[in-house]
Amino acid sequence: MKNFLKKFIRFSNSWTGTIIIVLLVIFFIAQAFVIPSGSMKKTLLIGDHLFVKKFSYGIPTPHLPWLEIPVLPDFRGNGHLINGDKPQRGDIVVFRYPKSPNIHYVKRCVATGGDEIFFYDKHLFIRFSEGDAYMQKNFAKEKLYNLVGRLWVLNPYQEKYKGISYDSDIDLFAQMTQFLAVGELDMKPAIVPELPANTNAPFNAFYKKIPKDEFYMIGDNRDHSNDSRFWGSVSYANIVGKPWFIYFSWDDEYKIRWNRVGRLISTIENNTEFLDGK
């Protein structure tokens, strides 16, 4: 055992050993990720440097960092060497952008396969696939609404995750209508009689049913996020992992946000002390 440890220490101290160990960590354990945009503000901020836990949802097929070239074939055909748990509703997830898999995105999973969504103005209604009994058991009565003859939950995540926000100066409904007109919106127009009519359009909501085994990813900064509402749901093949903790953070003036450094993401997203770096 002592001889093995000595050989391992010598190997790890060599350039070759160091590179191999670093690559193994990146492939299977954790990979650095920098928040490049404000789509997850206030939960995750531009300038947050974090580690992504690569084994949260199984082991994804390893890619060379920066080059994003796969080093092994996709044996299972689902982007993973080893299958694992799937993203759950409410999870913040790092994934490959479906339209350009070399790019990594981070958003919150708001719905999974079989769930249905209505998006109306600043409100997100979800009908969970488990049905009425599940929603009545898990959500307060004031969160439940009858729309088009069925039960839905209004904004199910905003009490738990304080960083979810809307911008009163943005008319996202109008923007989504424009994207719809040029064929760049994933959600479909819908008329919901129980909701107020929209005077500028013949419909008053947008609708989506999430395909089986896929995940709908929406940014916490709801009115400033390029997400599943525009380009569609994410398959398991594109799931990379879960943000783990922030190892460094600075603002646009390169001032270090010391109160965020070393914090677990689970701590950040549930504590108003850390929102917007405060």
C-alpha distance (Angstrom), angle and dihedral (degrees) to the residues before:
residue distance angle dihedral
M1 . . .
K2 3.82 . .
N3 3.81 90.7 .
F4 3.80 90.4 50.4
L5 3.81 91.5 50.6
K6 3.80 91.8 48.6
K7 3.80 91.3 50.2
F8 3.81 91.2 46.8
I9 3.81 91.9 50.1
R10 3.80 91.4 49.3
F11 3.80 90.2 47.3
S12 3.80 93.6 47.9
N13 3.80 90.7 50.0
S14 3.80 91.7 55.7
W15 3.80 122.2 87.8
T16 3.79 91.4 -116.4
G17 3.79 92.9 48.9
T18 3.79 93.1 47.1
I19 3.81 92.4 51.1
I20 3.81 92.8 47.2
I21 3.81 93.3 48.3
V22 3.81 92.3 47.3
L23 3.81 91.1 49.5
L24 3.80 91.9 48.7
V25 3.80 89.9 52.1
I26 3.81 91.2 49.0
F27 3.80 92.9 45.1
F28 3.79 98.6 47.5
I29 3.82 113.5 11.1
A30 3.80 118.5 27.2
Q31 3.78 140.0 -12.9
A32 3.78 129.9 -166.7
F33 3.81 117.5 -113.9
V34 3.81 131.0 -179.2
I35 3.80 122.0 -150.3
P36 3.82 102.6 -123.0
S37 3.80 102.0 179.2
G38 3.79 142.2 30.9
S39 3.81 97.0 -112.1
M40 3.83 92.3 111.5
K41 3.80 95.9 40.5
K42 3.01 125.5 156.9
T43 3.81 92.7 30.6
L44 3.81 98.2 42.4
L45 3.78 118.8 21.7
I46 3.79 134.0 -151.1
G47 3.79 104.6 -93.0
D48 3.79 96.6 33.3
H49 3.80 109.2 135.9
L50 3.77 110.3 -159.2
F51 3.76 142.9 168.4
V52 3.78 118.7 -119.0
K53 3.80 116.4 -142.2
K54 3.81 101.2 -130.2
F55 3.82 95.9 -167.0
S56 3.82 97.8 55.1
Y57 3.79 94.2 101.4
G58 3.79 101.9 22.1
I59 3.80 124.8 -70.2
P60 3.82 113.3 -55.0
T61 3.79 119.5 -143.5
P62 3.83 103.5 -86.5
H63 3.79 120.2 -110.5
L64 3.78 129.0 -169.2
P65 3.80 106.5 -102.1
W66 3.82 117.2 -106.3
L67 3.83 91.9 2.1
E68 3.82 90.8 58.9
I69 3.79 91.6 -152.4
P70 3.84 113.4 151.9
V71 3.79 112.3 -118.8
L72 3.81 94.3 -162.7
P73 3.80 133.5 35.8
D74 3.80 119.3 -99.6
F75 3.80 92.8 -105.1
R76 3.82 95.8 177.7
G77 3.78 96.6 39.1
N78 3.80 91.2 -126.5
G79 3.80 102.2 88.1
H80 3.82 94.5 -102.4
L81 3.78 134.9 101.6
I82 3.80 89.7 -159.2
N83 3.79 123.9 21.6
G84 3.77 118.5 -130.5
D85 3.76 143.2 162.1
K86 3.79 115.3 -34.3
P87 3.82 123.4 -125.2
Q88 3.77 112.5 -80.4
R89 3.78 127.5 -142.3
G90 3.79 108.6 -83.5
D91 3.83 95.6 24.8
I92 3.79 119.3 131.5
V93 3.80 103.8 -131.3
V94 3.80 136.0 -168.8
F95 3.80 111.0 -146.7
R96 3.76 143.1 158.3
Y97 3.80 113.4 -92.0
P98 3.83 103.6 -110.0
K99 3.81 93.4 -137.9
S100 3.81 93.4 50.1
P101 3.82 111.7 16.7
N102 3.80 94.0 -168.3
I103 3.80 88.5 70.2
H104 3.81 120.9 78.7
Y105 3.81 122.0 -143.5
V106 3.79 130.7 -172.4
K107 3.82 121.2 -152.4
R108 3.78 140.4 139.6
C109 3.80 119.2 -91.3
V110 3.81 104.6 -126.5
A111 3.80 100.5 168.8
T112 3.80 140.2 17.3
G113 3.79 135.6 -156.6
G114 3.80 113.2 -45.1
D115 3.81 95.4 17.6
E116 3.80 118.7 121.8
I117 3.80 127.8 -144.5
F118 3.78 136.1 -158.4
F119 3.79 115.5 -170.3
Y120 3.80 113.8 -162.1
D121 3.81 121.8 172.4
K122 3.84 104.8 -62.2
H123 3.79 94.2 -12.6
L124 3.78 132.9 93.0
F125 3.81 117.0 -159.3
I126 3.81 117.7 -168.3
R127 3.77 129.7 -171.0
F128 3.78 105.3 -160.0
S129 3.79 116.8 -140.7
E130 3.84 92.5 -125.0
G131 3.81 89.0 72.8
D132 3.80 139.4 -134.7
A133 3.81 98.6 -38.5
Y134 3.81 91.6 54.9
M135 3.80 93.2 49.4
Q136 3.82 93.5 45.9
K137 3.80 90.8 50.4
N138 3.80 97.3 46.1
F139 3.80 104.6 36.3
A140 3.79 134.5 55.2
K141 3.78 117.3 -103.9
E142 3.81 92.1 -114.0
K143 3.84 89.2 59.8
L144 3.82 92.9 57.5
Y145 3.79 121.9 91.0
N146 3.78 133.5 178.1
L147 3.80 108.5 -133.5
V148 3.81 125.3 170.4
G149 3.80 89.5 -10.0
R150 3.81 97.4 -53.3
L151 3.79 139.2 89.3
W152 3.83 121.1 -100.1
V153 3.82 135.9 176.0
L154 3.81 118.7 -127.9
N155 3.82 117.5 -137.3
P156 3.82 94.5 -24.6
Y157 3.83 96.7 -176.0
Q158 3.78 106.5 43.7
E159 3.81 97.8 87.6
K160 3.79 93.3 51.4
Y161 3.81 100.0 39.1
K162 3.80 107.0 46.4
G163 3.79 94.5 -171.8
I164 3.81 93.8 71.3
S165 3.79 107.2 106.7
Y166 3.78 146.0 159.3
D167 3.80 130.1 -143.5
S168 3.80 113.4 -124.9
D169 3.82 89.8 -157.0
I170 3.82 93.8 59.9
D171 3.79 124.9 79.9
L172 3.79 97.1 -156.2
F173 3.80 91.9 170.4
A174 3.81 89.3 62.4
Q175 3.81 90.9 46.7
M176 3.80 91.6 50.1
T177 3.80 89.0 50.2
Q178 3.80 89.3 54.9
F179 3.81 91.6 49.6
L180 3.80 88.7 48.3
A181 3.81 90.3 54.4
V182 3.82 91.9 57.6
G183 3.81 95.1 41.8
E184 3.81 96.5 -107.3
L185 3.80 100.3 116.7
D186 3.80 124.3 93.4
M187 3.80 95.8 -160.3
K188 3.80 121.8 77.6
P189 3.82 126.2 -130.9
A190 3.80 114.6 -103.6
I191 3.77 140.5 179.6
V192 3.80 114.6 -133.1
P193 3.83 108.4 -174.0
E194 3.82 93.2 -159.8
L195 3.84 92.3 59.3
P196 3.82 125.5 73.0
A197 3.79 115.2 -88.5
N198 3.79 120.0 -108.2
T199 3.79 110.6 -123.8
N200 3.82 92.8 -156.4
A201 3.80 99.1 51.0
P202 3.84 138.9 36.7
F203 3.84 89.2 -121.6
N204 3.79 132.4 51.6
A205 3.81 105.5 -157.8
F206 3.79 144.9 28.1
Y207 3.81 122.2 -123.7
K208 3.80 137.0 -158.9
K209 3.80 135.8 170.0
I210 3.79 110.3 -156.6
P211 3.83 114.0 -125.2
K212 3.79 118.6 -118.0
D213 3.82 114.6 -79.9
E214 3.80 93.1 8.4
F215 3.79 133.0 112.0
Y216 3.79 132.5 -137.6
M217 3.80 111.9 -138.6
I218 3.81 121.5 -162.8
G219 3.81 128.7 172.2
D220 3.80 120.4 -117.5
N221 3.81 88.4 -128.1
R222 3.78 87.1 69.9
D223 3.81 99.4 -173.9
H224 3.82 95.1 44.2
S225 3.79 103.0 45.6
N226 3.79 132.0 107.5
D227 3.79 98.4 -151.0
S228 3.81 148.3 131.6
R229 3.79 91.8 -50.5
F230 3.80 87.1 71.5
W231 3.81 106.5 30.5
G232 3.79 105.7 20.4
S233 3.77 143.4 -111.1
V234 3.80 126.0 -35.2
S235 3.79 123.6 -118.1
Y236 3.80 123.9 -139.2
A237 3.81 88.2 -109.5
N238 3.81 89.3 69.6
I239 3.81 97.1 47.1
V240 3.82 112.3 113.1
G241 3.79 106.7 172.2
K242 3.78 148.6 -77.7
P243 3.83 126.4 -67.6
W244 3.80 106.3 -105.7
F245 3.81 112.6 -175.8
I246 3.80 140.6 -27.0
Y247 3.78 112.3 -107.6
F248 3.81 95.8 178.5
S249 3.80 137.7 5.0
W250 3.78 136.3 -179.9
D251 3.77 135.4 168.2
D252 3.81 130.0 -125.1
E253 3.80 89.5 -82.7
Y254 3.82 90.3 54.4
K255 3.77 92.7 -111.4
I256 3.78 111.4 148.8
R257 3.81 115.4 -118.3
W258 3.79 95.5 -142.1
N259 3.80 94.2 178.9
R260 3.82 90.2 63.7
V261 3.81 98.4 45.9
G262 3.81 112.2 106.4
R263 3.81 94.0 8.8
L264 3.78 121.6 138.1
I265 3.80 113.3 -122.6
S266 3.81 88.7 -125.3
T267 3.82 87.6 60.4
I268 3.80 94.3 46.8
E269 3.81 97.0 49.5
N270 3.81 95.5 50.2
N271 3.79 100.2 43.8
T272 3.80 123.9 73.0
E273 3.81 89.2 -156.6
F274 3.78 90.0 78.8
L275 3.80 101.7 40.5
D276 3.80 113.0 119.1
G277 3.77 88.6 2.6
K278 3.79 94.1 -70.2
